[in-house]
Structure formats: C-alpha cells, structure tokens
C-alpha cells in the first residue's frame, strides 16, 4: 500500500492500563490488528498474534511491539478450522500462563457487485472466516477467563448501513453485533465484559484489496473529517474496552467512524 497505513502514533504514550495482562489478537499481523497490538504493547500487555500465513507482516508486528518490552507470541493458524482454537488457547497459556483479553478481529471482505455473484463457496468461506471463529475461540478461551476479563469483537459501520458491494461481509458484521450483545448478557454474571468496535472507512489492506482504485481514491470522503481513518486512530477504543476504565461497559458497540453518525 502507498502510503502505508499508520498503525502507531508516536504521541500515544501508554499509562500501564493493561500492565500484566495477556491478550490474543486475531488478524494481528496488519491493519487494525497491528494497531491494536502496538497500543496494547504501549499499555504493558503481552500479546499472542494469530494470523493465517502473512509471515513477513507478522514478524514486522512482533519486532515492533517488542521494542516496548512486551512479549509477543506468533501463532499462524487457520481459524476456519475448529481445532485451531483450542490449540491457540493452549499455546497462549503454555507461553504466558494466563489469558485476560480476547480480540476477535480477523476477517475477509470479498467484493460482490450483486448477490448473484456470490457463490456458495464464497458465502461459506466468508461466514467461516468472519463469524464462526468467534464462536470457536470464545468457547475455547472461556474456561480460562476470570472476572474482569474482556472480549472485544471487530464489527463495522456496514453492519448498520449495509454495503451493496460487500453483501456477505456486511451480513457477517451484523451477526457480530448480535453475537456481542448476546454474549454480554450470557457472561454478565461472570463479570466478563463483551463489547465491539465498529470502524468506519479506514486505510487498511482489507479495504484496499477489496475495492477498485477509483473507489479507494475517495475512501472516507463522505465522512465529516473528509478522509479515511488510520488504524492507529481506531486502536484506542480497544484499549478502553479492555481496561478497568470500562468496567461497567458491556454489550456495547463503539463507533469510530469520523463522525458518520447517521447509522451509528
């Protein structure tokens, strides 16, 4: 990508909000995931980065976050495989001996000009990538999450307004909102908080790889800020939802979209 996404802001100075915590971040090699990893590292968390096969990107993320003194475990896994989730949890516990935060962030976003263009294979893959692993990984992690732990899911503004060019993706993002609210109710008695972040138009590899050059050139210009968001601008919402500062917040979606309030 040119220019490359800005995943960290030098002016962001951590204040030990997540010191001593361990977080799993799926899709942590690039985009929002890399920005979350950088912010969490600055706040003192150790990280397990789950990714599919982008080994160079993952290694860059690991090298970057470790400069802040955090430990970082790379876990290349296919989250579509139900057996990968128990393995991810086991490896994380073996390495860190605890788990406090689960970030369900990995996703695919295929371009679809019409529902007629969505093959059965694509539909199944989008759901198996975007929503099924949230069930798999949450189920695997739950026995090891204590009171005060946090689960944070990445949804999108398209869950609320839709998008004719990413129909199956938008549908999974709507499912993530319902999953978040249902799990928040389910886990409230255990004092495990479940929330989500809904980014707006953002300068990430996912968007650039999905849309045409002409569309990307105008990405975010419909927002009051007149531009796409950078990943580092989204990450602080994940910090807030993982920290004790949000101890009374559950079942909520934070919209970080540059002021696109009509569908929030």
LUMMI-65949 format. One record per residue (C-alpha): x, y, z; residue in one letter. Coordinates in Angstrom, 1 decimal, decimal comma, m for minus. Last residue first. Layout:
REM LUMMI-65949
[[X; Y; Z]; 'A']
...
REM end
This chain:
REM LUMMI-65949
[[m24,4; 4,5; 14,5]; 'X']
[[m26,3; 4,9; 11,2]; 'X']
[[m26,5; 8,6; 10,7]; 'X']
[[m23,5; 9,3; 12,9]; 'X']
[[m20,7; 9,2; 10,3]; 'X']
[[m18,5; 11,4; 12,5]; 'X']
[[m15,0; 10,1; 11,6]; 'X']
[[m16,0; 6,4; 12,0]; 'X']
[[m15,1; 5,1; 15,4]; 'X']
[[m18,4; 3,6; 16,5]; 'X']
[[m18,1; 1,9; 19,9]; 'X']
[[m20,5; m1,0; 20,2]; 'X']
[[m21,9; m2,0; 23,6]; 'X']
[[m22,9; m5,3; 25,2]; 'X']
[[m20,7; m4,4; 28,3]; 'X']
[[m19,5; m1,3; 29,9]; 'X']
[[m19,4; m1,0; 33,7]; 'X']
[[m15,6; m1,9; 34,0]; 'X']
[[m14,7; 0,4; 31,1]; 'X']
[[m11,9; 2,2; 32,9]; 'X']
[[m10,7; m1,2; 34,0]; 'X']
[[m9,1; m1,6; 30,6]; 'X']
[[m10,0; m3,9; 27,7]; 'X']
[[m12,8; m1,6; 26,3]; 'X']
[[m10,6; 1,5; 26,6]; 'X']
[[m7,6; m0,1; 24,9]; 'X']
[[m9,9; m1,4; 22,1]; 'X']
[[m11,2; 2,2; 21,5]; 'X']
[[m7,6; 3,4; 21,5]; 'X']
[[m6,9; 1,2; 18,4]; 'X']
[[m9,2; 3,1; 15,9]; 'X']
[[m7,0; 6,1; 15,3]; 'X']
[[m3,9; 4,0; 15,0]; 'X']
[[m5,6; 2,2; 12,1]; 'X']
[[m5,9; 5,4; 10,1]; 'X']
[[m9,3; 6,7; 9,3]; 'X']
[[m10,4; 7,6; 5,8]; 'X']
[[m10,8; 11,2; 4,8]; 'X']
[[m13,3; 14,1; 4,8]; 'X']
[[m13,5; 14,5; 8,5]; 'X']
[[m17,3; 14,9; 8,2]; 'X']
[[m17,3; 11,5; 6,5]; 'X']
[[m18,2; 11,1; 2,8]; 'X']
[[m14,5; 11,5; 1,8]; 'X']
[[m13,8; 8,3; 3,6]; 'X']
[[m12,5; 6,3; 0,6]; 'X']
[[m12,4; 8,6; m2,5]; 'X']
[[m9,3; 7,2; m4,0]; 'X']
[[m10,3; 3,7; m2,8]; 'X']
[[m13,3; 3,8; m5,0]; 'X']
[[m11,3; 4,7; m8,2]; 'X']
[[m8,7; 2,1; m7,3]; 'X']
[[m11,4; m0,5; m7,1]; 'X']
[[m12,4; m2,1; m3,8]; 'X']
[[m11,4; m5,2; m1,9]; 'X']
[[m7,6; m5,1; m1,6]; 'X']
[[m7,6; m1,5; m0,5]; 'X']
[[m10,3; m2,2; 2,1]; 'X']
[[m8,6; m5,2; 3,7]; 'X']
[[m5,1; m3,6; 3,5]; 'X']
[[m6,3; m0,8; 5,8]; 'X']
[[m6,9; 2,9; 5,3]; 'X']
[[m10,3; 3,1; 7,1]; 'X']
[[m13,9; 3,8; 6,3]; 'X']
[[m15,8; 3,4; 9,6]; 'X']
[[m14,7; 1,2; 12,4]; 'X']
[[m17,3; m0,6; 14,5]; 'X']
[[m15,8; m1,7; 17,8]; 'X']
[[m17,3; m4,4; 19,9]; 'X']
[[m18,1; m5,3; 23,5]; 'X']
[[m18,1; m8,4; 25,8]; 'X']
[[m17,4; m8,0; 29,5]; 'X']
[[m16,7; m10,9; 31,8]; 'X']
[[m18,2; m10,3; 35,2]; 'X']
[[m19,3; m13,9; 35,5]; 'X']
[[m22,9; m12,8; 35,9]; 'X']
[[m22,5; m10,7; 32,8]; 'X']
[[m21,4; m13,6; 30,6]; 'X']
[[m24,6; m14,5; 28,8]; 'X']
[[m25,8; m11,0; 28,5]; 'X']
[[m22,5; m9,8; 27,0]; 'X']
[[m22,6; m12,9; 24,8]; 'X']
[[m25,9; m11,9; 23,3]; 'X']
[[m24,9; m8,4; 22,7]; 'X']
[[m21,6; m9,3; 21,0]; 'X']
[[m23,1; m12,1; 18,9]; 'X']
[[m25,8; m9,7; 17,7]; 'X']
[[m23,2; m7,2; 16,7]; 'X']
[[m21,1; m10,0; 15,1]; 'X']
[[m24,1; m11,1; 13,0]; 'X']
[[m24,3; m7,6; 11,5]; 'X']
[[m20,7; m7,9; 10,6]; 'X']
[[m21,4; m11,3; 9,0]; 'X']
[[m24,1; m9,7; 6,8]; 'X']
[[m21,8; m6,9; 5,7]; 'X']
[[m19,2; m9,4; 4,6]; 'X']
[[m21,9; m11,3; 2,6]; 'X']
[[m23,1; m8,1; 0,9]; 'X']
[[m19,8; m6,4; 0,1]; 'X']
[[m20,6; m4,2; m2,8]; 'X']
[[m24,1; m3,3; m1,8]; 'X']
[[m23,0; m2,0; 1,6]; 'X']
[[m25,1; m2,1; 4,6]; 'X']
[[m25,9; 0,9; 6,9]; 'X']
[[m25,7; m0,7; 10,3]; 'X']
[[m23,4; m3,7; 9,9]; 'X']
[[m21,7; m1,6; 7,3]; 'X']
[[m20,3; 0,5; 10,1]; 'X']
[[m18,1; m2,4; 11,1]; 'X']
[[m17,7; m5,3; 13,5]; 'X']
[[m14,5; m6,1; 15,4]; 'X']
[[m15,1; m8,1; 18,6]; 'X']
[[m13,8; m7,4; 22,1]; 'X']
[[m13,8; m10,0; 24,9]; 'X']
[[m12,7; m8,7; 28,3]; 'X']
[[m11,6; m10,3; 31,6]; 'X']
[[m12,7; m8,7; 34,8]; 'X']
[[m13,7; m11,9; 36,4]; 'X']
[[m11,5; m14,7; 35,1]; 'X']
[[m11,1; m16,1; 31,5]; 'X']
[[m9,6; m19,6; 31,3]; 'X']
[[m12,8; m21,6; 30,8]; 'X']
[[m13,9; m19,0; 28,3]; 'X']
[[m11,0; m19,3; 25,9]; 'X']
[[m12,1; m22,3; 23,9]; 'X']
[[m15,7; m21,3; 23,6]; 'X']
[[m14,6; m17,7; 22,6]; 'X']
[[m12,3; m19,1; 20,0]; 'X']
[[m14,8; m21,4; 18,3]; 'X']
[[m17,7; m18,9; 18,5]; 'X']
[[m15,7; m16,0; 17,2]; 'X']
[[m14,2; m18,4; 14,7]; 'X']
[[m17,6; m19,0; 13,1]; 'X']
[[m18,2; m15,3; 12,4]; 'X']
[[m15,7; m13,8; 9,9]; 'X']
[[m13,8; m16,7; 8,4]; 'X']
[[m16,4; m19,5; 8,3]; 'X']
[[m19,0; m16,9; 7,3]; 'X']
[[m17,0; m15,5; 4,5]; 'X']
[[m15,9; m19,0; 3,4]; 'X']
[[m19,5; m20,3; 3,3]; 'X']
[[m20,6; m17,4; 1,1]; 'X']
[[m17,6; m17,7; m1,2]; 'X']
[[m18,2; m21,5; m1,7]; 'X']
[[m21,9; m20,9; m2,4]; 'X']
[[m21,0; m18,4; m5,0]; 'X']
[[m21,8; m14,7; m4,5]; 'X']
[[m22,1; m13,1; m8,0]; 'X']
[[m25,9; m13,3; m8,0]; 'X']
[[m25,9; m11,3; m4,7]; 'X']
[[m24,6; m8,5; m6,9]; 'X']
[[m21,4; m6,4; m7,3]; 'X']
[[m19,6; m8,6; m4,7]; 'X']
[[m16,1; m7,7; m3,4]; 'X']
[[m14,8; m10,1; m0,9]; 'X']
[[m14,1; m8,9; 2,7]; 'X']
[[m12,2; m11,4; 4,8]; 'X']
[[m11,9; m11,1; 8,6]; 'X']
[[m9,7; m11,5; 11,7]; 'X']
[[m10,6; m9,2; 14,7]; 'X']
[[m11,8; m11,3; 17,6]; 'X']
[[m9,7; m9,7; 20,4]; 'X']
[[m9,6; m11,8; 23,5]; 'X']
[[m8,3; m10,3; 26,8]; 'X']
[[m7,2; m11,8; 30,1]; 'X']
[[m5,3; m15,0; 29,4]; 'X']
[[m2,7; m16,6; 31,7]; 'X']
[[0,4; m18,9; 31,9]; 'X']
[[2,2; m16,8; 29,2]; 'X']
[[3,7; m19,4; 26,9]; 'X']
[[1,8; m22,5; 27,9]; 'X']
[[m1,4; m20,4; 28,2]; 'X']
[[m1,0; m19,0; 24,8]; 'X']
[[m0,2; m22,4; 23,3]; 'X']
[[m3,3; m24,0; 24,9]; 'X']
[[m5,5; m21,1; 23,8]; 'X']
[[m4,3; m21,3; 20,2]; 'X']
[[m4,6; m25,1; 20,2]; 'X']
[[m8,2; m24,9; 21,5]; 'X']
[[m8,9; m22,5; 18,6]; 'X']
[[m7,2; m24,5; 15,8]; 'X']
[[m9,5; m27,5; 16,1]; 'X']
[[m12,5; m25,6; 14,7]; 'X']
[[m10,6; m25,0; 11,4]; 'X']
[[m11,8; m21,6; 10,0]; 'X']
[[m9,2; m20,0; 12,3]; 'X']
[[m6,4; m21,2; 10,1]; 'X']
[[m3,3; m20,7; 12,3]; 'X']
[[0,0; m18,9; 12,4]; 'X']
[[0,6; m18,2; 16,1]; 'X']
[[3,2; m15,5; 16,8]; 'X']
[[3,9; m15,0; 20,5]; 'X']
[[4,9; m11,4; 21,6]; 'X']
[[6,5; m10,4; 24,9]; 'X']
[[6,3; m6,7; 25,7]; 'X']
[[9,2; m4,5; 26,4]; 'X']
[[8,2; m1,6; 24,2]; 'X']
[[10,6; m2,7; 21,5]; 'X']
[[8,8; m6,0; 21,4]; 'X']
[[5,8; m4,3; 19,7]; 'X']
[[7,8; m3,5; 16,5]; 'X']
[[9,6; m6,8; 16,1]; 'X']
[[6,4; m8,8; 16,6]; 'X']
[[4,5; m6,6; 14,1]; 'X']
[[7,3; m7,0; 11,5]; 'X']
[[7,3; m10,8; 12,0]; 'X']
[[3,5; m10,9; 11,5]; 'X']
[[3,8; m8,9; 8,2]; 'X']
[[6,5; m11,3; 7,0]; 'X']
[[4,6; m14,4; 8,0]; 'X']
[[1,3; m13,5; 6,3]; 'X']
[[0,0; m17,1; 6,5]; 'X']
[[m3,2; m17,0; 8,6]; 'X']
[[m2,7; m14,8; 11,7]; 'X']
[[m2,9; m15,1; 15,4]; 'X']
[[m0,8; m12,7; 17,5]; 'X']
[[m0,4; m13,6; 21,2]; 'X']
[[0,5; m10,5; 23,1]; 'X']
[[1,8; m9,3; 26,4]; 'X']
[[0,2; m6,2; 27,7]; 'X']
[[2,0; m3,1; 29,1]; 'X']
[[0,0; m0,2; 27,8]; 'X']
[[2,5; 0,5; 25,0]; 'X']
[[2,2; m3,1; 24,0]; 'X']
[[m1,6; m2,8; 23,8]; 'X']
[[m1,3; 0,2; 21,5]; 'X']
[[1,1; m1,6; 19,2]; 'X']
[[m1,0; m4,7; 19,1]; 'X']
[[m4,2; m2,8; 18,5]; 'X']
[[m2,5; m1,1; 15,5]; 'X']
[[m1,4; m4,4; 14,2]; 'X']
[[m4,9; m5,9; 14,5]; 'X']
[[m6,5; m2,8; 12,8]; 'X']
[[m4,4; m3,4; 9,7]; 'X']
[[m1,7; m5,9; 9,9]; 'X']
[[m0,3; m9,1; 11,7]; 'X']
[[m2,9; m9,1; 14,4]; 'X']
[[m5,7; m10,9; 12,5]; 'X']
[[m6,7; m12,5; 15,7]; 'X']
[[m5,4; m10,7; 18,8]; 'X']
[[m4,9; m12,7; 22,0]; 'X']
[[m4,2; m10,5; 25,0]; 'X']
[[m2,2; m11,1; 28,2]; 'X']
[[m2,4; m8,6; 31,0]; 'X']
[[0,4; m7,6; 33,4]; 'X']
[[0,1; m4,0; 32,6]; 'X']
[[m3,0; m3,2; 30,6]; 'X']
[[m3,6; 0,4; 31,6]; 'X']
[[0,1; 0,9; 32,2]; 'X']
[[0,0; 4,6; 31,1]; 'X']
[[0,9; 4,4; 27,5]; 'X']
[[2,1; 7,3; 25,5]; 'X']
[[0,4; 8,0; 22,2]; 'X']
[[2,3; 10,9; 20,6]; 'X']
[[4,4; 8,5; 18,5]; 'X']
[[1,2; 7,3; 16,7]; 'X']
[[1,1; 3,7; 15,6]; 'X']
[[m0,6; 1,8; 12,8]; 'X']
[[m0,2; 4,4; 10,1]; 'X']
[[m1,2; 2,6; 6,9]; 'X']
[[1,4; 2,5; 4,1]; 'X']
[[1,2; 5,2; 1,5]; 'X']
[[1,2; 3,5; m0,8]; 'X']
[[0,0; 0,0; 0,0]; 'X']
REM end
